[in-house]
Amino acid sequence: MSTRSRKVLVASVVLAILVLANTETIVGWLRDLGIIPFAQHIQSEYVTGAAIAVIVALLVLAPGRAVWAVGGRRCPVCDSLLLRQGRYCAECGSRV
């Protein structure tokens, strides 16, 4: 586990604890802004069972690489997924 992933893990745990500790305050703030009634309206109009079934079917039928490759780059030589910000491909060694 790299240092960056540890930092992200610690930051997300701290953020989760803060959000869970202040849930009532956050809900009250969202209710005062009118976001909760708006979300309920959107849910009742657009998020039906059929829409959820279509979304799940598309996620199941999508190829495995398509879901993960949204935020990543690909090597122009060997077409492997580049997860790091390096200048060289880990698979074939070509410059990216």
C-alpha positions in Angstrom: 0.0 0.0 0.0 1.5 3.3 -1.1 1.7 6.5 1.0 -0.8 8.1 -1.3 -3.4 5.4 -0.8 -2.9 5.4 2.9 -3.5 9.2 3.0 -6.6 8.8 0.9 -7.8 6.0 3.3 -7.2 8.1 6.4 -8.8 11.2 4.9 -11.9 9.2 3.8 -12.3 7.6 7.3 -12.0 11.0 9.0 -14.5 12.5 6.6 -16.9 9.6 7.2 -16.7 10.0 10.9 -17.3 13.7 10.6 -20.3 13.2 8.4 -21.8 10.5 10.6 -21.3 12.6 13.7 -23.2 15.6 12.1 -25.9 13.7 10.2 -28.8 15.5 12.0 -27.3 18.9 11.3 -26.6 18.1 7.7 -30.1 16.8 7.1 -31.6 19.9 8.7 -29.4 22.1 6.6 -30.5 20.2 3.4 -34.2 20.5 4.5 -33.9 24.2 5.0 -32.3 24.7 1.6 -35.2 22.7 -0.1 -32.9 20.0 -1.5 -34.8 17.1 0.2 -38.2 17.9 -1.4 -36.5 18.4 -4.8 -34.7 15.1 -4.5 -38.0 13.4 -3.6 -39.7 14.9 -6.6 -36.8 13.7 -8.9 -37.0 10.3 -7.4 -40.8 10.0 -7.8 -40.7 11.2 -11.5 -37.5 9.8 -13.0 -36.1 7.0 -10.8 -38.5 4.2 -11.5 -38.0 0.5 -11.2 -37.6 0.3 -14.9 -34.8 2.9 -15.0 -32.9 1.2 -12.2 -33.3 -2.2 -14.0 -31.9 -0.6 -17.2 -28.9 0.9 -15.4 -28.1 -2.4 -13.6 -28.4 -4.3 -16.9 -26.0 -1.8 -18.6 -23.5 -2.1 -15.8 -23.7 -5.9 -16.0 -23.4 -6.1 -19.8 -20.6 -3.5 -20.0 -17.1 -5.0 -20.6 -14.9 -5.0 -17.5 -12.4 -2.6 -18.9 -14.9 0.0 -19.9 -16.0 0.6 -16.4 -12.5 1.1 -15.0 -11.0 2.9 -18.0 -13.2 6.0 -17.6 -10.6 7.8 -15.5 -7.4 6.2 -16.8 -5.2 6.5 -19.8 -4.1 3.8 -22.3 -0.7 3.0 -23.7 -0.7 3.8 -27.5 1.6 0.8 -28.2 0.2 -2.1 -26.2 -3.2 -0.6 -25.2 -2.7 -1.4 -21.5 -4.4 0.7 -18.8 -2.1 3.2 -17.2 -3.1 3.8 -13.6 -0.1 5.9 -12.6 1.0 9.3 -13.8 4.3 8.0 -15.1 5.9 8.8 -18.4 6.5 5.2 -19.4 4.2 2.2 -19.8 4.8 -0.5 -17.1 3.9 -3.3 -19.5 5.9 -2.6 -22.6 8.2 0.3 -21.5 7.3 2.7 -24.3 7.1 6.4 -23.6 3.6 7.7 -23.1 
